[in-house]
Amino acid sequence: MAAPYGSAGAMSDRDWYGDREYCEADRQAERATRFGWAAIAGTAGAPGCALVLLLALCVIAAAACLCAVVAVDY
């Protein structure tokens, strides 16, 4: 049965000014955004530091090998 004329989609005065659902959705979106950035920082930060450390160890190892080769010639 169809809704009477004028009642389909009508908002009451309470619903018209009530933005409780919008505020709750906004809070949930902000929480999800904070969690997302924390996850990105955690996954990109730790591997990034590990990569820099690995690169530094490779440079140190290459310098040590170069020093060993030069020391053998003298």
CHARMM-style PDB file with segment names, atoms N, HN, CA, C and O in Angstrom:
ATOM      1  N   MET     1       0.846  -1.171   0.000  1.00  0.00      PROA
ATOM      2  CA  MET     1       0.000   0.000   0.000  1.00  0.00      PROA
ATOM      3  C   MET     1       0.891   1.233   0.000  1.00  0.00      PROA
ATOM      4  O   MET     1       1.882   1.284   0.728  1.00  0.00      PROA
ATOM      5  N   ALA     2       0.555   2.197  -0.788  1.00  0.00      PROA
ATOM      6  HN  ALA     2      -0.250   2.155  -1.379  1.00  0.00      PROA
ATOM      7  CA  ALA     2       1.343   3.413  -0.916  1.00  0.00      PROA
ATOM      8  C   ALA     2       1.119   4.325   0.289  1.00  0.00      PROA
ATOM      9  O   ALA     2       0.061   4.310   0.919  1.00  0.00      PROA
ATOM     10  N   ALA     3       2.143   5.115   0.585  1.00  0.00      PROA
ATOM     11  HN  ALA     3       3.002   5.127   0.073  1.00  0.00      PROA
ATOM     12  CA  ALA     3       2.036   6.060   1.698  1.00  0.00      PROA
ATOM     13  C   ALA     3       1.100   7.204   1.304  1.00  0.00      PROA
ATOM     14  O   ALA     3       1.019   7.576   0.134  1.00  0.00      PROA
ATOM     15  N   PRO     4       0.403   7.750   2.282  1.00  0.00      PROA
ATOM     16  CA  PRO     4      -0.484   8.878   1.966  1.00  0.00      PROA
ATOM     17  C   PRO     4       0.302  10.057   1.418  1.00  0.00      PROA
ATOM     18  O   PRO     4       1.500  10.199   1.665  1.00  0.00      PROA
ATOM     19  N   TYR     5      -0.388  10.889   0.678  1.00  0.00      PROA
ATOM     20  HN  TYR     5      -1.361  10.775   0.477  1.00  0.00      PROA
ATOM     21  CA  TYR     5       0.237  12.053   0.049  1.00  0.00      PROA
ATOM     22  C   TYR     5       0.881  12.944   1.114  1.00  0.00      PROA
ATOM     23  O   TYR     5       0.256  13.274   2.122  1.00  0.00      PROA
ATOM     24  N   GLY     6       2.148  13.330   0.873  1.00  0.00      PROA
ATOM     25  HN  GLY     6       2.655  13.062   0.055  1.00  0.00      PROA
ATOM     26  CA  GLY     6       2.822  14.256   1.772  1.00  0.00      PROA
ATOM     27  C   GLY     6       3.618  13.590   2.878  1.00  0.00      PROA
ATOM     28  O   GLY     6       4.376  14.271   3.569  1.00  0.00      PROA
ATOM     29  N   SER     7       3.474  12.275   3.075  1.00  0.00      PROA
ATOM     30  HN  SER     7       2.857  11.723   2.514  1.00  0.00      PROA
ATOM     31  CA  SER     7       4.192  11.652   4.184  1.00  0.00      PROA
ATOM     32  C   SER     7       5.434  10.893   3.713  1.00  0.00      PROA
ATOM     33  O   SER     7       6.281  10.538   4.533  1.00  0.00      PROA
ATOM     34  N   ALA     8       5.554  10.644   2.430  1.00  0.00      PROA
ATOM     35  HN  ALA     8       4.866  10.932   1.764  1.00  0.00      PROA
ATOM     36  CA  ALA     8       6.715   9.898   1.935  1.00  0.00      PROA
ATOM     37  C   ALA     8       7.950  10.785   1.976  1.00  0.00      PROA
ATOM     38  O   ALA     8       8.015  11.800   1.284  1.00  0.00      PROA
ATOM     39  N   GLY     9       8.920  10.404   2.780  1.00  0.00      PROA
ATOM     40  HN  GLY     9       8.868   9.579   3.342  1.00  0.00      PROA
ATOM     41  CA  GLY     9      10.159  11.143   2.857  1.00  0.00      PROA
ATOM     42  C   GLY     9      10.078  12.406   3.678  1.00  0.00      PROA
ATOM     43  O   GLY     9      11.035  13.180   3.696  1.00  0.00      PROA
ATOM     44  N   ALA    10       8.968  12.647   4.362  1.00  0.00      PROA
ATOM     45  HN  ALA    10       8.191  12.018   4.347  1.00  0.00      PROA
ATOM     46  CA  ALA    10       8.845  13.869   5.160  1.00  0.00      PROA
ATOM     47  C   ALA    10       9.659  13.727   6.442  1.00  0.00      PROA
ATOM     48  O   ALA    10       9.750  12.639   7.012  1.00  0.00      PROA
ATOM     49  N   MET    11      10.243  14.821   6.884  1.00  0.00      PROA
ATOM     50  HN  MET    11      10.170  15.704   6.421  1.00  0.00      PROA
ATOM     51  CA  MET    11      11.042  14.812   8.106  1.00  0.00      PROA
ATOM     52  C   MET    11      10.285  15.574   9.183  1.00  0.00      PROA
ATOM     53  O   MET    11       9.668  16.605   8.915  1.00  0.00      PROA
ATOM     54  N   SER    12      10.341  15.060  10.387  1.00  0.00      PROA
ATOM     55  HN  SER    12      10.843  14.222  10.604  1.00  0.00      PROA
ATOM     56  CA  SER    12       9.718  15.785  11.486  1.00  0.00      PROA
ATOM     57  C   SER    12      10.627  16.932  11.899  1.00  0.00      PROA
ATOM     58  O   SER    12      11.781  17.003  11.477  1.00  0.00      PROA
ATOM     59  N   ASP    13      10.106  17.825  12.722  1.00  0.00      PROA
ATOM     60  HN  ASP    13       9.169  17.768  13.066  1.00  0.00      PROA
ATOM     61  CA  ASP    13      10.909  18.965  13.184  1.00  0.00      PROA
ATOM     62  C   ASP    13      12.134  18.489  13.951  1.00  0.00      PROA
ATOM     63  O   ASP    13      13.205  19.088  13.859  1.00  0.00      PROA
ATOM     64  N   ARG    14      11.974  17.421  14.698  1.00  0.00      PROA
ATOM     65  HN  ARG    14      11.104  16.934  14.773  1.00  0.00      PROA
ATOM     66  CA  ARG    14      13.094  16.903  15.485  1.00  0.00      PROA
ATOM     67  C   ARG    14      14.205  16.393  14.561  1.00  0.00      PROA
ATOM     68  O   ARG    14      15.382  16.655  14.807  1.00  0.00      PROA
ATOM     69  N   ASP    15      13.839  15.676  13.514  1.00  0.00      PROA
ATOM     70  HN  ASP    15      12.883  15.463  13.315  1.00  0.00      PROA
ATOM     71  CA  ASP    15      14.829  15.134  12.587  1.00  0.00      PROA
ATOM     72  C   ASP    15      15.481  16.220  11.738  1.00  0.00      PROA
ATOM     73  O   ASP    15      16.643  16.099  11.352  1.00  0.00      PROA
ATOM     74  N   TRP    16      14.737  17.271  11.451  1.00  0.00      PROA
ATOM     75  HN  TRP    16      13.793  17.370  11.765  1.00  0.00      PROA
ATOM     76  CA  TRP    16      15.249  18.308  10.570  1.00  0.00      PROA
ATOM     77  C   TRP    16      16.472  18.992  11.156  1.00  0.00      PROA
ATOM     78  O   TRP    16      17.425  19.277  10.431  1.00  0.00      PROA
ATOM     79  N   TYR    17      16.462  19.258  12.450  1.00  0.00      PROA
ATOM     80  HN  TYR    17      15.687  19.027  13.039  1.00  0.00      PROA
ATOM     81  CA  TYR    17      17.566  19.970  13.079  1.00  0.00      PROA
ATOM     82  C   TYR    17      18.527  19.034  13.816  1.00  0.00      PROA
ATOM     83  O   TYR    17      19.597  19.470  14.240  1.00  0.00      PROA
ATOM     84  N   GLY    18      18.173  17.786  13.974  1.00  0.00      PROA
ATOM     85  HN  GLY    18      17.303  17.432  13.630  1.00  0.00      PROA
ATOM     86  CA  GLY    18      19.026  16.837  14.698  1.00  0.00      PROA
ATOM     87  C   GLY    18      20.137  16.314  13.804  1.00  0.00      PROA
ATOM     88  O   GLY    18      19.871  15.664  12.794  1.00  0.00      PROA
ATOM     89  N   ASP    19      21.363  16.591  14.167  1.00  0.00      PROA
ATOM     90  HN  ASP    19      21.579  17.120  14.988  1.00  0.00      PROA
ATOM     91  CA  ASP    19      22.486  16.103  13.363  1.00  0.00      PROA
ATOM     92  C   ASP    19      23.330  15.102  14.160  1.00  0.00      PROA
ATOM     93  O   ASP    19      24.536  14.972  13.950  1.00  0.00      PROA
ATOM     94  N   ARG    20      22.671  14.410  15.066  1.00  0.00      PROA
ATOM     95  HN  ARG    20      21.691  14.515  15.236  1.00  0.00      PROA
ATOM     96  CA  ARG    20      23.374  13.430  15.900  1.00  0.00      PROA
ATOM     97  C   ARG    20      23.997  12.327  15.041  1.00  0.00      PROA
ATOM     98  O   ARG    20      25.142  11.938  15.269  1.00  0.00      PROA
ATOM     99  N   GLU    21      23.257  11.828  14.067  1.00  0.00      PROA
ATOM    100  HN  GLU    21      22.327  12.144  13.882  1.00  0.00      PROA
ATOM    101  CA  GLU    21      23.775  10.759  13.214  1.00  0.00      PROA
ATOM    102  C   GLU    21      24.957  11.255  12.379  1.00  0.00      PROA
ATOM    103  O   GLU    21      25.934  10.533  12.179  1.00  0.00      PROA
ATOM    104  N   TYR    22      24.856  12.488  11.897  1.00  0.00      PROA
ATOM    105  HN  TYR    22      24.062  13.074  12.059  1.00  0.00      PROA
ATOM    106  CA  TYR    22      25.962  13.059  11.125  1.00  0.00      PROA
ATOM    107  C   TYR    22      27.196  13.197  11.996  1.00  0.00      PROA
ATOM    108  O   TYR    22      28.299  12.856  11.569  1.00  0.00      PROA
ATOM    109  N   CYS    23      27.022  13.697  13.219  1.00  0.00      PROA
ATOM    110  HN  CYS    23      26.126  13.974  13.566  1.00  0.00      PROA
ATOM    111  CA  CYS    23      28.173  13.866  14.121  1.00  0.00      PROA
ATOM    112  C   CYS    23      28.805  12.520  14.456  1.00  0.00      PROA
ATOM    113  O   CYS    23      30.030  12.408  14.519  1.00  0.00      PROA
ATOM    114  N   GLU    24      27.984  11.506  14.669  1.00  0.00      PROA
ATOM    115  HN  GLU    24      26.990  11.596  14.617  1.00  0.00      PROA
ATOM    116  CA  GLU    24      28.521  10.169  14.967  1.00  0.00      PROA
ATOM    117  C   GLU    24      29.282   9.625  13.760  1.00  0.00      PROA
ATOM    118  O   GLU    24      30.355   9.044  13.922  1.00  0.00      PROA
ATOM    119  N   ALA    25      28.751   9.800  12.575  1.00  0.00      PROA
ATOM    120  HN  ALA    25      27.879  10.272  12.444  1.00  0.00      PROA
ATOM    121  CA  ALA    25      29.449   9.345  11.368  1.00  0.00      PROA
ATOM    122  C   ALA    25      30.760  10.108  11.187  1.00  0.00      PROA
ATOM    123  O   ALA    25      31.764   9.533  10.766  1.00  0.00      PROA
ATOM    124  N   ASP    26      30.750  11.398  11.505  1.00  0.00      PROA
ATOM    125  HN  ASP    26      29.935  11.865  11.847  1.00  0.00      PROA
ATOM    126  CA  ASP    26      31.964  12.203  11.405  1.00  0.00      PROA
ATOM    127  C   ASP    26      33.017  11.715  12.395  1.00  0.00      PROA
ATOM    128  O   ASP    26      34.197  11.624  12.053  1.00  0.00      PROA
ATOM    129  N   ARG    27      32.593  11.400  13.629  1.00  0.00      PROA
ATOM    130  HN  ARG    27      31.635  11.474  13.907  1.00  0.00      PROA
ATOM    131  CA  ARG    27      33.542  10.875  14.626  1.00  0.00      PROA
ATOM    132  C   ARG    27      34.118   9.537  14.182  1.00  0.00      PROA
ATOM    133  O   ARG    27      35.315   9.294  14.332  1.00  0.00      PROA
ATOM    134  N   GLN    28      33.272   8.670  13.636  1.00  0.00      PROA
ATOM    135  HN  GLN    28      32.299   8.867  13.513  1.00  0.00      PROA
ATOM    136  CA  GLN    28      33.757   7.373  13.164  1.00  0.00      PROA
ATOM    137  C   GLN    28      34.747   7.545  12.018  1.00  0.00      PROA
ATOM    138  O   GLN    28      35.754   6.839  11.955  1.00  0.00      PROA
ATOM    139  N   ALA    29      34.471   8.473  11.117  1.00  0.00      PROA
ATOM    140  HN  ALA    29      33.653   9.047  11.168  1.00  0.00      PROA
ATOM    141  CA  ALA    29      35.380   8.714   9.989  1.00  0.00      PROA
ATOM    142  C   ALA    29      36.717   9.255  10.488  1.00  0.00      PROA
ATOM    143  O   ALA    29      37.765   8.868   9.972  1.00  0.00      PROA
ATOM    144  N   GLU    30      36.698  10.139  11.479  1.00  0.00      PROA
ATOM    145  HN  GLU    30      35.846  10.453  11.898  1.00  0.00      PROA
ATOM    146  CA  GLU    30      37.956  10.660  12.016  1.00  0.00      PROA
ATOM    147  C   GLU    30      38.751   9.576  12.721  1.00  0.00      PROA
ATOM    148  O   GLU    30      39.975   9.523  12.600  1.00  0.00      PROA
ATOM    149  N   ARG    31      38.058   8.705  13.465  1.00  0.00      PROA
ATOM    150  HN  ARG    31      37.063   8.748  13.564  1.00  0.00      PROA
ATOM    151  CA  ARG    31      38.763   7.588  14.118  1.00  0.00      PROA
ATOM    152  C   ARG    31      39.392   6.671  13.092  1.00  0.00      PROA
ATOM    153  O   ARG    31      40.532   6.238  13.259  1.00  0.00      PROA
ATOM    154  N   ALA    32      38.658   6.372  12.031  1.00  0.00      PROA
ATOM    155  HN  ALA    32      37.732   6.724  11.896  1.00  0.00      PROA
ATOM    156  CA  ALA    32      39.194   5.496  10.985  1.00  0.00      PROA
ATOM    157  C   ALA    32      40.380   6.145  10.290  1.00  0.00      PROA
ATOM    158  O   ALA    32      41.349   5.467   9.949  1.00  0.00      PROA
ATOM    159  N   THR    33      40.307   7.456  10.080  1.00  0.00      PROA
ATOM    160  HN  THR    33      39.520   8.006  10.358  1.00  0.00      PROA
ATOM    161  CA  THR    33      41.418   8.170   9.448  1.00  0.00      PROA
ATOM    162  C   THR    33      42.653   8.137  10.325  1.00  0.00      PROA
ATOM    163  O   THR    33      43.756   7.885   9.838  1.00  0.00      PROA
ATOM    164  N   ARG    34      42.477   8.393  11.635  1.00  0.00      PROA
ATOM    165  HN  ARG    34      41.582   8.598  12.030  1.00  0.00      PROA
ATOM    166  CA  ARG    34      43.626   8.340  12.553  1.00  0.00      PROA
ATOM    167  C   ARG    34      44.235   6.943  12.581  1.00  0.00      PROA
ATOM    168  O   ARG    34      45.457   6.792  12.562  1.00  0.00      PROA
ATOM    169  N   PHE    35      43.377   5.919  12.627  1.00  0.00      PROA
ATOM    170  HN  PHE    35      42.384   6.042  12.642  1.00  0.00      PROA
ATOM    171  CA  PHE    35      43.874   4.540  12.635  1.00  0.00      PROA
ATOM    172  C   PHE    35      44.606   4.233  11.335  1.00  0.00      PROA
ATOM    173  O   PHE    35      45.642   3.569  11.352  1.00  0.00      PROA
ATOM    174  N   GLY    36      44.086   4.703  10.223  1.00  0.00      PROA
ATOM    175  HN  GLY    36      43.245   5.242  10.209  1.00  0.00      PROA
ATOM    176  CA  GLY    36      44.729   4.456   8.929  1.00  0.00      PROA
ATOM    177  C   GLY    36      46.104   5.094   8.845  1.00  0.00      PROA
ATOM    178  O   GLY    36      47.058   4.460   8.396  1.00  0.00      PROA
ATOM    179  N   TRP    37      46.214   6.356   9.279  1.00  0.00      PROA
ATOM    180  HN  TRP    37      45.438   6.872   9.644  1.00  0.00      PROA
ATOM    181  CA  TRP    37      47.520   7.021   9.252  1.00  0.00      PROA
ATOM    182  C   TRP    37      48.492   6.355  10.213  1.00  0.00      PROA
ATOM    183  O   TRP    37      49.683   6.262   9.913  1.00  0.00      PROA
ATOM    184  N   ALA    38      48.010   5.890  11.363  1.00  0.00      PROA
ATOM    185  HN  ALA    38      47.043   5.966  11.607  1.00  0.00      PROA
ATOM    186  CA  ALA    38      48.889   5.186  12.308  1.00  0.00      PROA
ATOM    187  C   ALA    38      49.382   3.880  11.696  1.00  0.00      PROA
ATOM    188  O   ALA    38      50.543   3.511  11.878  1.00  0.00      PROA
ATOM    189  N   ALA    39      48.520   3.184  10.980  1.00  0.00      PROA
ATOM    190  HN  ALA    39      47.578   3.484  10.832  1.00  0.00      PROA
ATOM    191  CA  ALA    39      48.925   1.942  10.329  1.00  0.00      PROA
ATOM    192  C   ALA    39      49.944   2.206   9.227  1.00  0.00      PROA
ATOM    193  O   ALA    39      50.914   1.463   9.081  1.00  0.00      PROA
ATOM    194  N   ILE    40      49.724   3.260   8.456  1.00  0.00      PROA
ATOM    195  HN  ILE    40      48.936   3.864   8.575  1.00  0.00      PROA
ATOM    196  CA  ILE    40      50.672   3.612   7.394  1.00  0.00      PROA
ATOM    197  C   ILE    40      52.024   3.977   7.993  1.00  0.00      PROA
ATOM    198  O   ILE    40      53.064   3.536   7.504  1.00  0.00      PROA
ATOM    199  N   ALA    41      52.008   4.781   9.047  1.00  0.00      PROA
ATOM    200  HN  ALA    41      51.163   5.139   9.444  1.00  0.00      PROA
ATOM    201  CA  ALA    41      53.264   5.187   9.675  1.00  0.00      PROA
ATOM    202  C   ALA    41      53.980   3.990  10.285  1.00  0.00      PROA
ATOM    203  O   ALA    41      55.207   3.905  10.221  1.00  0.00      PROA
ATOM    204  N   GLY    42      53.237   3.076  10.869  1.00  0.00      PROA
ATOM    205  HN  GLY    42      52.241   3.145  10.921  1.00  0.00      PROA
ATOM    206  CA  GLY    42      53.854   1.898  11.480  1.00  0.00      PROA
ATOM    207  C   GLY    42      54.463   0.958  10.461  1.00  0.00      PROA
ATOM    208  O   GLY    42      55.552   0.426  10.677  1.00  0.00      PROA
ATOM    209  N   THR    43      53.771   0.749   9.353  1.00  0.00      PROA
ATOM    210  HN  THR    43      52.886   1.181   9.177  1.00  0.00      PROA
ATOM    211  CA  THR    43      54.291  -0.186   8.359  1.00  0.00      PROA
ATOM    212  C   THR    43      55.365   0.442   7.488  1.00  0.00      PROA
ATOM    213  O   THR    43      56.296  -0.242   7.063  1.00  0.00      PROA
ATOM    214  N   ALA    44      55.251   1.721   7.219  1.00  0.00      PROA
ATOM    215  HN  ALA    44      54.495   2.277   7.564  1.00  0.00      PROA
ATOM    216  CA  ALA    44      56.258   2.380   6.384  1.00  0.00      PROA
ATOM    217  C   ALA    44      57.450   2.828   7.218  1.00  0.00      PROA
ATOM    218  O   ALA    44      58.571   2.879   6.711  1.00  0.00      PROA
ATOM    219  N   GLY    45      57.230   3.150   8.480  1.00  0.00      PROA
ATOM    220  HN  GLY    45      56.319   3.108   8.892  1.00  0.00      PROA
ATOM    221  CA  GLY    45      58.305   3.639   9.327  1.00  0.00      PROA
ATOM    222  C   GLY    45      59.313   2.560   9.690  1.00  0.00      PROA
ATOM    223  O   GLY    45      60.517   2.774   9.555  1.00  0.00      PROA
ATOM    224  N   ALA    46      58.846   1.412  10.147  1.00  0.00      PROA
ATOM    225  HN  ALA    46      57.867   1.238  10.257  1.00  0.00      PROA
ATOM    226  CA  ALA    46      59.742   0.344  10.575  1.00  0.00      PROA
ATOM    227  C   ALA    46      60.553  -0.231   9.403  1.00  0.00      PROA
ATOM    228  O   ALA    46      61.772  -0.361   9.524  1.00  0.00      PROA
ATOM    229  N   PRO    47      59.927  -0.576   8.288  1.00  0.00      PROA
ATOM    230  CA  PRO    47      60.719  -1.064   7.160  1.00  0.00      PROA
ATOM    231  C   PRO    47      61.654   0.005   6.598  1.00  0.00      PROA
ATOM    232  O   PRO    47      62.748  -0.306   6.126  1.00  0.00      PROA
ATOM    233  N   GLY    48      61.225   1.251   6.651  1.00  0.00      PROA
ATOM    234  HN  GLY    48      60.337   1.504   7.035  1.00  0.00      PROA
ATOM    235  CA  GLY    48      62.088   2.328   6.175  1.00  0.00      PROA
ATOM    236  C   GLY    48      63.346   2.433   7.019  1.00  0.00      PROA
ATOM    237  O   GLY    48      64.444   2.579   6.482  1.00  0.00      PROA
ATOM    238  N   CYS    49      63.195   2.361   8.325  1.00  0.00      PROA
ATOM    239  HN  CYS    49      62.303   2.242   8.761  1.00  0.00      PROA
ATOM    240  CA  CYS    49      64.365   2.393   9.217  1.00  0.00      PROA
ATOM    241  C   CYS    49      65.253   1.174   8.994  1.00  0.00      PROA
ATOM    242  O   CYS    49      66.478   1.287   8.993  1.00  0.00      PROA
ATOM    243  N   ALA    50      64.639   0.016   8.804  1.00  0.00      PROA
ATOM    244  HN  ALA    50      63.643  -0.075   8.805  1.00  0.00      PROA
ATOM    245  CA  ALA    50      65.413  -1.197   8.552  1.00  0.00      PROA
ATOM    246  C   ALA    50      66.182  -1.085   7.232  1.00  0.00      PROA
ATOM    247  O   ALA    50      67.320  -1.544   7.140  1.00  0.00      PROA
ATOM    248  N   LEU    51      65.581  -0.489   6.231  1.00  0.00      PROA
ATOM    249  HN  LEU    51      64.656  -0.116   6.305  1.00  0.00      PROA
ATOM    250  CA  LEU    51      66.249  -0.321   4.946  1.00  0.00      PROA
ATOM    251  C   LEU    51      67.437   0.627   5.054  1.00  0.00      PROA
ATOM    252  O   LEU    51      68.489   0.371   4.469  1.00  0.00      PROA
ATOM    253  N   VAL    52      67.279   1.715   5.795  1.00  0.00      PROA
ATOM    254  HN  VAL    52      66.424   1.923   6.270  1.00  0.00      PROA
ATOM    255  CA  VAL    52      68.385   2.654   5.998  1.00  0.00      PROA
ATOM    256  C   VAL    52      69.513   1.973   6.767  1.00  0.00      PROA
ATOM    257  O   VAL    52      70.686   2.158   6.443  1.00  0.00      PROA
ATOM    258  N   LEU    53      69.164   1.191   7.778  1.00  0.00      PROA
ATOM    259  HN  LEU    53      68.211   1.041   8.041  1.00  0.00      PROA
ATOM    260  CA  LEU    53      70.174   0.462   8.543  1.00  0.00      PROA
ATOM    261  C   LEU    53      70.905  -0.552   7.660  1.00  0.00      PROA
ATOM    262  O   LEU    53      72.127  -0.674   7.748  1.00  0.00      PROA
ATOM    263  N   LEU    54      70.189  -1.263   6.828  1.00  0.00      PROA
ATOM    264  HN  LEU    54      69.196  -1.163   6.756  1.00  0.00      PROA
ATOM    265  CA  LEU    54      70.812  -2.219   5.916  1.00  0.00      PROA
ATOM    266  C   LEU    54      71.735  -1.521   4.932  1.00  0.00      PROA
ATOM    267  O   LEU    54      72.822  -2.021   4.642  1.00  0.00      PROA
ATOM    268  N   LEU    55      71.323  -0.390   4.423  1.00  0.00      PROA
ATOM    269  HN  LEU    55      70.440   0.016   4.658  1.00  0.00      PROA
ATOM    270  CA  LEU    55      72.152   0.378   3.501  1.00  0.00      PROA
ATOM    271  C   LEU    55      73.429   0.847   4.194  1.00  0.00      PROA
ATOM    272  O   LEU    55      74.515   0.776   3.618  1.00  0.00      PROA
ATOM    273  N   ALA    56      73.299   1.323   5.428  1.00  0.00      PROA
ATOM    274  HN  ALA    56      72.418   1.381   5.896  1.00  0.00      PROA
ATOM    275  CA  ALA    56      74.482   1.763   6.180  1.00  0.00      PROA
ATOM    276  C   ALA    56      75.429   0.597   6.429  1.00  0.00      PROA
ATOM    277  O   ALA    56      76.643   0.762   6.314  1.00  0.00      PROA
ATOM    278  N   LEU    57      74.910  -0.566   6.764  1.00  0.00      PROA
ATOM    279  HN  LEU    57      73.923  -0.701   6.857  1.00  0.00      PROA
ATOM    280  CA  LEU    57      75.763  -1.743   6.988  1.00  0.00      PROA
ATOM    281  C   LEU    57      76.475  -2.162   5.704  1.00  0.00      PROA
ATOM    282  O   LEU    57      77.633  -2.576   5.748  1.00  0.00      PROA
ATOM    283  N   CYS    58      75.802  -2.060   4.574  1.00  0.00      PROA
ATOM    284  HN  CYS    58      74.861  -1.723   4.538  1.00  0.00      PROA
ATOM    285  CA  CYS    58      76.431  -2.396   3.293  1.00  0.00      PROA
ATOM    286  C   CYS    58      77.564  -1.416   2.969  1.00  0.00      PROA
ATOM    287  O   CYS    58      78.620  -1.827   2.487  1.00  0.00      PROA
ATOM    288  N   VAL    59      77.351  -0.139   3.229  1.00  0.00      PROA
ATOM    289  HN  VAL    59      76.494   0.195   3.621  1.00  0.00      PROA
ATOM    290  CA  VAL    59      78.405   0.853   2.984  1.00  0.00      PROA
ATOM    291  C   VAL    59      79.589   0.593   3.897  1.00  0.00      PROA
ATOM    292  O   VAL    59      80.737   0.674   3.461  1.00  0.00      PROA
ATOM    293  N   ILE    60      79.324   0.282   5.161  1.00  0.00      PROA
ATOM    294  HN  ILE    60      78.391   0.216   5.515  1.00  0.00      PROA
ATOM    295  CA  ILE    60      80.420  -0.019   6.106  1.00  0.00      PROA
ATOM    296  C   ILE    60      81.171  -1.279   5.672  1.00  0.00      PROA
ATOM    297  O   ILE    60      82.400  -1.313   5.727  1.00  0.00      PROA
ATOM    298  N   ALA    61      80.448  -2.311   5.242  1.00  0.00      PROA
ATOM    299  HN  ALA    61      79.449  -2.284   5.197  1.00  0.00      PROA
ATOM    300  CA  ALA    61      81.087  -3.544   4.793  1.00  0.00      PROA
ATOM    301  C   ALA    61      81.924  -3.291   3.539  1.00  0.00      PROA
ATOM    302  O   ALA    61      83.028  -3.823   3.416  1.00  0.00      PROA
ATOM    303  N   ALA    62      81.410  -2.484   2.608  1.00  0.00      PROA
ATOM    304  HN  ALA    62      80.514  -2.051   2.708  1.00  0.00      PROA
ATOM    305  CA  ALA    62      82.167  -2.174   1.393  1.00  0.00      PROA
ATOM    306  C   ALA    62      83.429  -1.384   1.739  1.00  0.00      PROA
ATOM    307  O   ALA    62      84.483  -1.630   1.152  1.00  0.00      PROA
ATOM    308  N   ALA    63      83.344  -0.446   2.673  1.00  0.00      PROA
ATOM    309  HN  ALA    63      82.487  -0.246   3.149  1.00  0.00      PROA
ATOM    310  CA  ALA    63      84.510   0.324   3.090  1.00  0.00      PROA
ATOM    311  C   ALA    63      85.537  -0.580   3.773  1.00  0.00      PROA
ATOM    312  O   ALA    63      86.741  -0.421   3.570  1.00  0.00      PROA
ATOM    313  N   ALA    64      85.062  -1.521   4.577  1.00  0.00      PROA
ATOM    314  HN  ALA    64      84.085  -1.650   4.742  1.00  0.00      PROA
ATOM    315  CA  ALA    64      85.969  -2.453   5.245  1.00  0.00      PROA
ATOM    316  C   ALA    64      86.681  -3.341   4.225  1.00  0.00      PROA
ATOM    317  O   ALA    64      87.882  -3.586   4.348  1.00  0.00      PROA
ATOM    318  N   CYS    65      85.956  -3.819   3.231  1.00  0.00      PROA
ATOM    319  HN  CYS    65      84.981  -3.621   3.131  1.00  0.00      PROA
ATOM    320  CA  CYS    65      86.579  -4.645   2.184  1.00  0.00      PROA
ATOM    321  C   CYS    65      87.597  -3.826   1.394  1.00  0.00      PROA
ATOM    322  O   CYS    65      88.672  -4.328   1.062  1.00  0.00      PROA
ATOM    323  N   LEU    66      87.275  -2.592   1.095  1.00  0.00      PROA
ATOM    324  HN  LEU    66      86.402  -2.185   1.364  1.00  0.00      PROA
ATOM    325  CA  LEU    66      88.197  -1.722   0.370  1.00  0.00      PROA
ATOM    326  C   LEU    66      89.457  -1.481   1.189  1.00  0.00      PROA
ATOM    327  O   LEU    66      90.562  -1.498   0.647  1.00  0.00      PROA
ATOM    328  N   CYS    67      89.300  -1.257   2.480  1.00  0.00      PROA
ATOM    329  HN  CYS    67      88.402  -1.243   2.920  1.00  0.00      PROA
ATOM    330  CA  CYS    67      90.470  -1.069   3.351  1.00  0.00      PROA
ATOM    331  C   CYS    67      91.314  -2.334   3.399  1.00  0.00      PROA
ATOM    332  O   CYS    67      92.543  -2.254   3.415  1.00  0.00      PROA
ATOM    333  N   ALA    68      90.673  -3.506   3.422  1.00  0.00      PROA
ATOM    334  HN  ALA    68      89.675  -3.571   3.408  1.00  0.00      PROA
ATOM    335  CA  ALA    68      91.414  -4.769   3.463  1.00  0.00      PROA
ATOM    336  C   ALA    68      92.194  -4.963   2.178  1.00  0.00      PROA
ATOM    337  O   ALA    68      93.338  -5.415   2.220  1.00  0.00      PROA
ATOM    338  N   VAL    69      91.607  -4.635   1.035  1.00  0.00      PROA
ATOM    339  HN  VAL    69      90.677  -4.268   1.001  1.00  0.00      PROA
ATOM    340  CA  VAL    69      92.288  -4.796  -0.258  1.00  0.00      PROA
ATOM    341  C   VAL    69      93.469  -3.825  -0.349  1.00  0.00      PROA
ATOM    342  O   VAL    69      94.541  -4.203  -0.820  1.00  0.00      PROA
ATOM    343  N   VAL    70      93.287  -2.610   0.084  1.00  0.00      PROA
ATOM    344  HN  VAL    70      92.416  -2.303   0.467  1.00  0.00      PROA
ATOM    345  CA  VAL    70      94.350  -1.607   0.041  1.00  0.00      PROA
ATOM    346  C   VAL    70      95.472  -1.989   0.995  1.00  0.00      PROA
ATOM    347  O   VAL    70      96.645  -1.789   0.678  1.00  0.00      PROA
ATOM    348  N   ALA    71      95.132  -2.539   2.166  1.00  0.00      PROA
ATOM    349  HN  ALA    71      94.179  -2.702   2.424  1.00  0.00      PROA
ATOM    350  CA  ALA    71      96.144  -2.906   3.161  1.00  0.00      PROA
ATOM    351  C   ALA    71      96.984  -4.095   2.665  1.00  0.00      PROA
ATOM    352  O   ALA    71      98.161  -4.190   3.014  1.00  0.00      PROA
ATOM    353  N   VAL    72      96.422  -4.983   1.876  1.00  0.00      PROA
ATOM    354  HN  VAL    72      95.466  -4.906   1.592  1.00  0.00      PROA
ATOM    355  CA  VAL    72      97.160  -6.141   1.363  1.00  0.00      PROA
ATOM    356  C   VAL    72      98.227  -5.665   0.363  1.00  0.00      PROA
ATOM    357  O   VAL    72      99.306  -6.253   0.291  1.00  0.00      PROA
ATOM    358  N   ASP    73      97.940  -4.626  -0.391  1.00  0.00      PROA
ATOM    359  HN  ASP    73      97.063  -4.149  -0.333  1.00  0.00      PROA
ATOM    360  CA  ASP    73      98.889  -4.134  -1.395  1.00  0.00      PROA
ATOM    361  C   ASP    73     100.103  -3.471  -0.764  1.00  0.00      PROA
ATOM    362  O   ASP    73     101.139  -3.364  -1.420  1.00  0.00      PROA
ATOM    363  N   TYR    74     100.017  -3.024   0.480  1.00  0.00      PROA
ATOM    364  HN  TYR    74      99.175  -3.111   1.012  1.00  0.00      PROA
ATOM    365  CA  TYR    74     101.163  -2.346   1.104  1.00  0.00      PROA
ATOM    366  C   TYR    74     101.917  -3.289   1.929  1.00  0.00      PROA
ATOM    367  OT1 TYR    74     102.918  -2.913   2.538  1.00  0.00      PROA
TER     368      TYR     74
END
